Amino acid sequence: MSVAMEEDVVVDTLKALAHPLRYKIMAALAGGERNVGEIEEATGIAQPGLSQQLAVLRQAGAVRTRRQAKLIYYSVESERLAALASALASLAGTPAEVRASNGKRNSTGVASFARLEA
């Protein structure tokens, strides 16, 4: 997937992530791949609600799946979320590449917004 996302893909992905249960699932997957039982245990979301929320995340392309025997493993779709972060950063006027490359914020300090000109 390219870094630039089409507007409808951005909106659909944001809609999928903008739900408390789905966000909780994504947070559980941030630590790495998990199967459905592990996600249920980590989030406290019971079946069949968990399956419904995972289906929405799959449809939005926010997670990827891998089957091993009878278990389905889920993980974060890193490329999609990186492209989403880049799209959001462009709205803020901050290139995502710069923020990601140095991991630092503006060096003027937290209270720089509160400075008044005399």
N, C-alpha and C positions, 0 to 999 in steps of 0.2 A: 504494500500500500504506500502511496506517495505521502509526503509530509503534508501537502495541502489537501484538506478534506473539502468535499462539496458541502454546501450549506445544509442540505437535507440530511446528510450523514451526520454532521455535527449536531443538529437539532435532535435527531433520533437517538444518538448516543447520550446526549445530555438528558433527554427524557428518561431513558432507561436507568441512568445513574441517579436521577433526582427522586428517588423513592427510598424511604428509610430502610426497608428490608433489603433492597438490592444494594444499597450502599454498604450495609452491614456485611453482606455476602462478599462484596469486592474487598472490603477491609480484611476479611478472613482469608481471602485468596492472596492478599498482598505478601504474605509470608511464604507463599509457594503453592504448588499444586496440592489439591485435596480431593478426596472422593466425596460423594454425596453424604455419606454417614459422618465423615469428619467435618463437613460444612455444617451439617445439622447440629452436631455437638458444639462446634465453635460459636455458632450464632444463636442457638436456641430456637431456630425456626423449624417447626415440625412439617412433616409431609402432610398433605400434598402441596401446601403453600410454598415450600422450598422449591419443589419441582416447577411450579408455575413461575416463580421469580427467576429461576435459572434459565427457563425457556425464553423469557424476555431479554435477559442478558445475552444469551446465545444469538437471538434474532438481531440484536443491536450490534453484534460483533465485539462486545466488550470482554467476552471470555472465549476460550477455546476448550475443546474437549478431547479426551483420549480414552479409548476403551481398553481395559485390560481384564480379560476373562469376563466376569459378570459386573465388574465395577466400572463406573464412568468417573474419570478424573477431570476436574476443572482447573483452569489456570487463567490468569489475567492475560488478555490479548495486548501485550505491551506496545506493539506498533500502533494499534488503534488509539490507545490512550495517550501515547506520545504525540500523535498527530492532533488529537483533541486538545491536549495541553498547548500545543503550538498555536492552534486556531484561537484558543481563549487568550493566550498571551498577545496575539496580534490585535485583539480588541482593546487590550490595555496599553497598546503602543510599546510593549516590551518584547523584543525578539526572544523567543524561547531558547534559541541556540545560545545566546549570551548567558542567560540565567542558568541553563543546564551545564554549560561548560565550566563556569567558575563557582557555581553553587553559592554565590554571595549576593547580598543585596547591595543597594546603593550605599557607599561608604560615608554618606553624610550623617548617618545616625537615625535612630528611631524618631527623635523629636524634631527632625528637620522641618516637618510640616508646620510646626508651631512657631517657627521663627517669624518675627515681625520686623518689617523694615521701619526704621525710625525716620 
